[in-house]
Amino acid sequence: MLVDDILEQYNLTRETTAQYIEAIVHLNQSDTADEIGVSRQTINRYKTAFNQMTSQERLTVITALAQERLLENTFEA
């Protein structure tokens, strides 16, 4: 299953999902919302969507978006 298909199924945007993944690793829900410039309700929606995903869907989304961020940072340096 492609990342875009999974994100569409859960009505999530690619950019906010990538930011959510990065921020949620080291911040609580309120701090995550502040860090990426969205509401706590948005963070809660993303958290709920991630909990509804299968393990394989979560792995696919996180792996693909983390790889994209890594490549972006590599080429920006």
N, C-alpha and C positions, 0 to 999 in steps of 0.2 A: 504494500500500500504506500502511495506517495505521500510525502509530508503535506503538500497542499490539499490533498483529498482529506486527510485527517483534520487539518485545521478548518477546512470548510465544513466538515461534518459537525464540528463543535462550535462553529461560528466564531473562530478566533483569527486575529490577524497575525501575519508572520512576524512583523516588527515587534509588536507588543509581546508576543509569545517569547521571542528571543530575549527581550529585555526582562521579562518575567522570570525566565529560567536563570539568567545571570543574577538577578537581584534576590530571588527567593532563597538561593543557596546560602546567603550570608545575612539576610535581613528578615525581620518579622513582617507581618502583613502591612502594617501602617507605614513602616519605614520603606518597604518595597514600593508602595503606592507613591510615596513622596519621591523616591529615587528615580522612578521612571515616568513621573508626571501624569499618573492616572488616579482615579478615585479608589478608595478601599473596596467599593462595590465591584469595580472592574477586577481588582485582584481576587476578590472572593469568587467572581464568575470564572476566572481562569483556574483558580484552585479547584473549584467544583468540576470544571471540564476535565482537568488533568486527572482527578479522582475517578471520573467516569470512563476514561480511556483504558483500553487494555494495556497490559505491561508492554506488549509489542508496539502498540501505537505510541505510548510515551517514549519508549526507547528510540523509535524511528524519528519522532519530532525532536527530541533532545539531541540526539546524535547529529542529525542533519543541520540543525541551527547552530549547534556548538562548532561544527566544522566550518560553516559559513563565517562565523565570527572570527575563528582562528585564521582563516584565509584572508579576511578583510584586514585584520590586525597585522598579518605578516606582510601584506602588500603596502600597507600604509607606513610601515616603519622605515 
